[in-house]
Amino acid sequence: PAPAALGVAPSVGAFQPDLRMPTVHEWNLTIQRELPRGFVAQVGYIGKRGTRLFRAYDLNQINTDQSGFRAAFLAARQNLVNGCRADGTNCPAGATGVTPTLLLTLTNSTLGSATSFLNSSTTAGELTRNGVGDFAVRIDQATRVVSGVTLPLVVAQGFAANYFRPNPQFSEIFYFDSGGSSSYHGLIAQVVRRFQKGLTMGFAYTLSKSIDDMSVDPVAATSGGGLSTTNSRTPTDVRNFRLDRARSDFDNRHVISANYLYELPFGRGRRWSNSVRGFVNHIIGGWTMTGIFTYQSGEPFTLNSGARTVHNTKVSRAQIRGPFIEPHLFNLEGVTGPVVWRTGPLITTLTDPNVNCRNILTPDGTATQTYFCIPGVGESGSGRNFAQGPGFWNFNFGVLKNFAITEKVKLDFRAEFFNLFNHPNFENPRNASVGSPTLTSGVFGQTCCITSSVPASATVIANGEPNRVIQFAFKVSF
C-alpha cells in the first residue's frame, strides 16, 4: 500500500523467517543426608536457561531522534520554561524565545495554523512532560489534502514519508521472533521428619532469581490483549532490547514452606490415658492437628512515568533521584486500602529543578531526598521491574477427630481453616483495582482493593478465595 498517516495505514503481522523452536536446558544437583530421630535433610541447586524464546513487538516503532526533531522539541519546551508561548512569541519582559522552525513546518496543517497546533494546551502538556513520543504521534496521525489527494502531513510538508515510521505504508508491524532468553538459579534447603510417634513435619526454603526480557505470552493467547504502551509484554525500545533484561515478573526471591501433622498423645492407643474407654475416650482421644505455613517475598513491578519520552510504543519508566525507598504496606488516613509509598503531588512548576517529579514522603508526611520523576526527552528511565511489591504469607490449620463407634464402624470428623487468620495479601500496584504504578496517576502507589487468593482454597472453591474459608467434613468407614 501507499504511505498513509498513522492509524490510517493498515497494520500487518510478520514472523522471523527462520523462527526457532524455544529450548530450555535444566540442570540440578541435590545432596541428601539422614539425621537422627527420623530427620532427613537435603540441599539442592536447580538451574535453567531458556533460549530462542518467543517475543513480539512493533517493528514500525516511531523514531524521534532524527533531523533535529528532539532539539526543536526541547527548544519549544524551553520557550514555555521562559514564560513564552511554545512558538517563541509573547515572551515576558527580559525573556527571549526561540522559533522552533522545524516544528512549525511539520505542523503547518489545514487542521489549523502551525502556531495554533504548537500553542495548544495538548501540545503544552506534551512539552512540559517531555512527551516527545506523544507529540510525534499526533503529527504522524495528521493528514492534509493536496490537489484532492489526502496525504500524510509529513509528506505534504515535504518531508520523507518515513520521517517517523520506518515503513510508512503500515501503522503497526506486529513482528514475532525467537530472540528472547531467560535464566533461573535456585538454592533449595529442606528438612523433613518422617512420621514417627504421631508426628511428622517439614520445612523448605528456596532462594532463587529468575531473569528474562519478557515474562508473559507475547501473542497474548493466555493473558489477553495485545501490545500496549504500558503492559509488560511490550519492549521498552525495539532498538535496544537490553533495556528489558531484568527480574522476571513472577520472580519470588524467598519462598518458605512449613508443615506439620501431630496426633495428640491422649486416649486409647496413645501415649497418655491409654486405658480410658467409652465416653471419656471419645472426648479426649483421637485428636490430630495439622498446619501449613507459606511465605514468599513480593513480585517485582515497573514504575511507569506516564509519558512517552522516547517513541510511540511504550511509556517510559520513572527516573529515580536520590536513594531508592523500598515499597512497604501501610495505611493513610482518607485512603481506602494500603499504599506502598506516600508521595507529594506531581511538581508542575517548570522552573523547579524537580519538575515532573513526586517527592517520596515518610509515612508521617516528612519529605525525603528521594524523587520519582518523568525522565528527560529521549531517556527511558530506571530499569524494568525495579521495585518489589508486598510479600505473601498464609497459614492453613486443620483439626481431625476419630471416633470408634463399634469395632467395625468408625467416624472421622475434619475441620479445616484456609487462611486461618483472615490475613489479606494485597497485590502490588500493577495488579490493584484502585492503584497504579504510573507516576502521573492520581492513585499512584495505592494497592486497593484486590488481595491474592490462597492457593490451597482452590480445593474448596474452584477459583480460590482471598478470605478465610472454613470446611467441615464427616466420613463414615465400615
Solvent accessible surface area in square Angstrom, and as a share of the most:
residue,aa,sasa,rsa
1,P,107,0.67
2,A,77,0.60
3,P,63,0.40
4,A,20,0.16
5,A,1,0.01
6,L,24,0.12
7,G,64,0.62
8,V,103,0.59
9,A,5,0.04
10,P,70,0.44
11,S,72,0.46
12,V,60,0.34
13,G,49,0.47
14,A,36,0.28
15,F,133,0.56
16,Q,36,0.16
17,P,131,0.82
18,D,86,0.45
19,L,64,0.32
20,R,117,0.43
21,M,149,0.67
22,P,44,0.28
23,T,44,0.26
24,V,96,0.55
25,H,103,0.46
26,E,100,0.45
27,W,112,0.39
28,N,95,0.49
29,L,120,0.60
30,T,70,0.41
31,I,119,0.60
32,Q,119,0.53
33,R,171,0.62
34,E,115,0.51
35,L,70,0.35
36,P,108,0.68
37,R,202,0.74
38,G,10,0.10
39,F,54,0.22
40,V,21,0.12
41,A,23,0.18
42,Q,45,0.20
43,V,81,0.46
44,G,8,0.08
45,Y,75,0.28
46,I,49,0.25
47,G,0,0.00
48,K,79,0.33
49,R,106,0.39
50,G,4,0.03
51,T,30,0.17
52,R,107,0.39
53,L,42,0.21
54,F,72,0.30
55,R,34,0.12
56,A,0,0.00
57,Y,13,0.05
58,D,13,0.07
59,L,73,0.36
60,N,1,0.00
61,Q,0,0.00
62,I,0,0.00
63,N,48,0.25
64,T,1,0.00
65,D,92,0.47
66,Q,36,0.16
67,S,82,0.53
68,G,42,0.40
69,F,0,0.00
70,R,52,0.19
71,A,65,0.51
72,A,12,0.09
73,F,0,0.00
74,L,86,0.43
75,A,26,0.20
76,A,0,0.00
77,R,34,0.12
78,Q,90,0.40
79,N,1,0.01
80,L,33,0.16
81,V,33,0.19
82,N,51,0.26
83,G,47,0.45
84,C,8,0.05
85,R,108,0.39
86,A,3,0.02
87,D,6,0.03
88,G,13,0.13
89,T,63,0.36
90,N,117,0.60
91,C,41,0.25
92,P,67,0.42
93,A,112,0.87
94,G,93,0.89
95,A,32,0.24
96,T,111,0.64
97,G,20,0.19
98,V,91,0.52
99,T,82,0.48
100,P,4,0.03
101,T,90,0.52
102,L,40,0.20
103,L,0,0.00
104,L,36,0.18
105,T,53,0.31
106,L,0,0.00
107,T,0,0.00
108,N,70,0.36
109,S,8,0.05
110,T,98,0.57
111,L,131,0.65
112,G,30,0.29
113,S,63,0.41
114,A,15,0.12
115,T,56,0.33
116,S,61,0.39
117,F,30,0.12
118,L,0,0.00
119,N,42,0.22
120,S,37,0.24
121,S,99,0.64
122,T,71,0.41
123,T,0,0.00
124,A,33,0.25
125,G,36,0.34
126,E,21,0.09
127,L,0,0.00
128,T,31,0.18
129,R,88,0.32
130,N,12,0.06
131,G,1,0.01
132,V,0,0.00
133,G,0,0.00
134,D,32,0.16
135,F,0,0.00
136,A,0,0.00
137,V,11,0.07
138,R,61,0.22
139,I,0,0.00
140,D,5,0.02
141,Q,89,0.39
142,A,8,0.06
143,T,40,0.23
144,R,69,0.25
145,V,90,0.51
146,V,59,0.34
147,S,114,0.73
148,G,70,0.67
149,V,85,0.49
150,T,86,0.50
151,L,51,0.25
152,P,8,0.05
153,L,0,0.00
154,V,2,0.01
155,V,48,0.28
156,A,25,0.20
157,Q,29,0.13
158,G,72,0.69
159,F,44,0.18
160,A,63,0.49
161,A,30,0.23
162,N,79,0.41
163,Y,17,0.07
164,F,2,0.01
165,R,3,0.01
166,P,60,0.38
167,N,48,0.25
168,P,16,0.10
169,Q,53,0.24
170,F,43,0.18
171,S,11,0.07
172,E,59,0.27
173,I,13,0.07
174,F,54,0.22
175,Y,37,0.14
176,F,14,0.06
177,D,9,0.05
178,S,9,0.06
179,G,39,0.38
180,G,3,0.03
181,S,26,0.17
182,S,27,0.17
183,S,21,0.13
184,Y,58,0.22
185,H,89,0.40
186,G,2,0.02
187,L,77,0.38
188,I,47,0.24
189,A,35,0.27
190,Q,58,0.26
191,V,58,0.33
192,V,55,0.32
193,R,28,0.10
194,R,115,0.42
195,F,110,0.46
196,Q,73,0.33
197,K,193,0.82
198,G,10,0.09
199,L,40,0.20
200,T,35,0.20
201,M,71,0.31
202,G,10,0.09
203,F,94,0.39
204,A,26,0.20
205,Y,56,0.21
206,T,28,0.16
207,L,68,0.34
208,S,11,0.07
209,K,83,0.35
210,S,10,0.06
211,I,49,0.25
212,D,5,0.03
213,D,27,0.14
214,M,24,0.11
215,S,22,0.14
216,V,46,0.27
217,D,35,0.18
218,P,15,0.09
219,V,72,0.41
220,A,14,0.11
221,A,86,0.67
222,T,120,0.70
223,S,59,0.38
224,G,45,0.44
225,G,60,0.57
226,G,40,0.38
227,L,37,0.19
228,S,49,0.32
229,T,44,0.26
230,T,71,0.41
231,N,37,0.19
232,S,51,0.33
233,R,16,0.06
234,T,6,0.04
235,P,8,0.05
236,T,5,0.03
237,D,18,0.09
238,V,25,0.14
239,R,123,0.45
240,N,62,0.32
241,F,50,0.21
242,R,200,0.73
243,L,59,0.29
244,D,5,0.03
245,R,90,0.33
246,A,19,0.15
247,R,41,0.15
248,S,0,0.00
249,D,13,0.07
250,F,107,0.45
251,D,3,0.01
252,N,29,0.15
253,R,63,0.23
254,H,71,0.32
255,V,44,0.25
256,I,45,0.23
257,S,40,0.26
258,A,28,0.22
259,N,67,0.35
260,Y,66,0.25
261,L,56,0.28
262,Y,71,0.27
263,E,51,0.23
264,L,40,0.20
265,P,22,0.14
266,F,81,0.34
267,G,0,0.00
268,R,120,0.44
269,G,67,0.64
270,R,48,0.18
271,R,188,0.69
272,W,128,0.45
273,S,49,0.31
274,N,81,0.42
275,S,92,0.59
276,V,34,0.20
277,R,159,0.58
278,G,47,0.45
279,F,152,0.63
280,V,78,0.45
281,N,28,0.15
282,H,56,0.25
283,I,95,0.48
284,I,60,0.30
285,G,2,0.02
286,G,14,0.13
287,W,80,0.28
288,T,8,0.05
289,M,63,0.28
290,T,32,0.18
291,G,2,0.02
292,I,81,0.41
293,F,70,0.29
294,T,38,0.22
295,Y,71,0.27
296,Q,54,0.24
297,S,6,0.04
298,G,5,0.04
299,E,53,0.24
300,P,0,0.00
301,F,0,0.00
302,T,30,0.17
303,L,1,0.00
304,N,12,0.06
305,S,0,0.00
306,G,31,0.29
307,A,5,0.04
308,R,50,0.18
309,T,0,0.00
310,V,19,0.11
311,H,4,0.02
312,N,16,0.08
313,T,17,0.10
314,K,20,0.09
315,V,15,0.09
316,S,5,0.03
317,R,8,0.03
318,A,1,0.01
319,Q,49,0.22
320,I,35,0.18
321,R,83,0.30
322,G,46,0.44
323,P,94,0.59
324,F,51,0.21
325,I,55,0.28
326,E,106,0.48
327,P,16,0.10
328,H,96,0.43
329,L,64,0.32
330,F,33,0.14
331,N,119,0.61
332,L,35,0.17
333,E,180,0.81
334,G,84,0.81
335,V,45,0.26
336,T,103,0.60
337,G,22,0.21
338,P,10,0.06
339,V,4,0.02
340,V,1,0.01
341,W,9,0.03
342,R,78,0.28
343,T,30,0.18
344,G,12,0.11
345,P,113,0.71
346,L,25,0.12
347,I,42,0.21
348,T,94,0.55
349,T,81,0.47
350,L,40,0.20
351,T,103,0.60
352,D,45,0.24
353,P,117,0.73
354,N,33,0.17
355,V,22,0.13
356,N,6,0.03
357,C,0,0.00
358,R,30,0.11
359,N,18,0.09
360,I,1,0.01
361,L,34,0.17
362,T,45,0.26
363,P,65,0.41
364,D,115,0.60
365,G,30,0.29
366,T,78,0.45
367,A,68,0.53
368,T,27,0.16
369,Q,146,0.65
370,T,1,0.01
371,Y,46,0.17
372,F,0,0.00
373,C,0,0.00
374,I,3,0.02
375,P,1,0.00
376,G,24,0.23
377,V,24,0.14
378,G,25,0.24
379,E,81,0.36
380,S,21,0.14
381,G,31,0.30
382,S,18,0.12
383,G,34,0.33
384,R,16,0.06
385,N,9,0.05
386,F,92,0.38
387,A,0,0.00
388,Q,53,0.24
389,G,6,0.06
390,P,24,0.15
391,G,33,0.32
392,F,21,0.09
393,W,83,0.29
394,N,5,0.03
395,F,36,0.15
396,N,15,0.08
397,F,43,0.18
398,G,1,0.01
399,V,29,0.17
400,L,31,0.15
401,K,3,0.01
402,N,73,0.37
403,F,54,0.22
404,A,58,0.45
405,I,94,0.48
406,T,76,0.44
407,E,165,0.74
408,K,166,0.70
409,V,48,0.27
410,K,110,0.47
411,L,42,0.21
412,D,41,0.21
413,F,45,0.19
414,R,92,0.34
415,A,6,0.05
416,E,34,0.15
417,F,46,0.19
418,F,20,0.08
419,N,2,0.01
420,L,43,0.22
421,F,122,0.51
422,N,68,0.35
423,H,47,0.21
424,P,63,0.39
425,N,6,0.03
426,F,42,0.18
427,E,41,0.18
428,N,9,0.04
429,P,2,0.01
430,R,80,0.29
431,N,63,0.32
432,A,17,0.13
433,S,71,0.46
434,V,69,0.40
435,G,13,0.12
436,S,18,0.12
437,P,18,0.11
438,T,25,0.15
439,L,0,0.00
440,T,39,0.23
441,S,27,0.17
442,G,77,0.74
443,V,51,0.29
444,F,15,0.06
445,G,1,0.01
446,Q,31,0.14
447,T,0,0.00
448,C,4,0.03
449,C,71,0.43
450,I,75,0.38
451,T,30,0.18
452,S,29,0.19
453,S,53,0.34
454,V,1,0.01
455,P,97,0.61
456,A,32,0.25
457,S,0,0.00
458,A,51,0.39
459,T,115,0.67
460,V,51,0.29
461,I,71,0.36
462,A,96,0.75
463,N,136,0.70
464,G,9,0.08
465,E,50,0.22
466,P,44,0.28
467,N,74,0.38
468,R,97,0.35
469,V,15,0.08
470,I,83,0.42
471,Q,58,0.26
472,F,129,0.54
473,A,41,0.32
474,F,139,0.58
475,K,121,0.51
476,V,88,0.50
477,S,47,0.30
478,F,196,0.82
